[in-house]
Amino acid sequence: DCDAGKLRTLCEASLQLRVETEDWGEWSAVLDDKEPNFIDIYDPVDNYPQELWTAAENYFKSLGESSDLALAGGRYASARALVQRRLPFLEGYSMGQVCHIMQLAISQRKLLGYFNGAIVPYDQSTSMLKCRCAEQQRPLVDPPVSASPEGTVQFQVADWETARLKLREILDSAALRGSDQVPLSNIKRLFRSLYKMELSETALGYSKLTELL
């Protein structure tokens, strides 16, 4: 691991690099004398032919039928595994494009989803379960609990009014400490540690925390 702050300082000091601020407090560094031509894997535009998606759907369904076909790891590792398998429907596509295809298959096409950090067929994923819970406006785990040295702790699920109030308190507290943002990954943990409450996006009708906030 490296210190991200020190790394950014070094990049900003280089005359050959240009540092750009990204969403959610992230940043990137690109060569200053070259126009970046990266594939934006989060680009929602789907320009891939339907023939590709038909073949991809058939293949992705087979992933759950054999452990030999399972995709280990996250999106990049899974895309790399697919490239190495030399699948006919991915022939001619770059690694960046395959990552983009994976992202679209997860976020829009609902062909893939996540389960315990790995990518699996959508009907086996936590993503599908969260969508169903969001439709029924119930938490993913009911009741929400957590293990502690003192025993099992049960959390009250925050309603809309409480969620807005507590989120404002968290942001105000961060501002007092000189920070204008709170990492998205910390929000649920702060609800639990500060208020003994569960911020459940599915209980409020959303399948993703980013959509709720």
Secondary structure, 3 states (H helix, E strand, C coil): CCCHHHHHHHHHHCCCEEEEECHHHCEEEEECCCCCCCCCCCCCCCCCCHHHHHHHHHHHHHHHHCCCCCCCCCHHHHHHHHHHCCCHHHCCCCHHHHHHHHHHHHHCCCCEEEECCEEEEHHHCHHHHHHHHHHHCCCCCCCCEEEECCEEEECEECCHHHHHHHHHHHHHHHHHCCCCCCCHHHHHHHHHHHHCEECCCCCCCCCCHHHHC
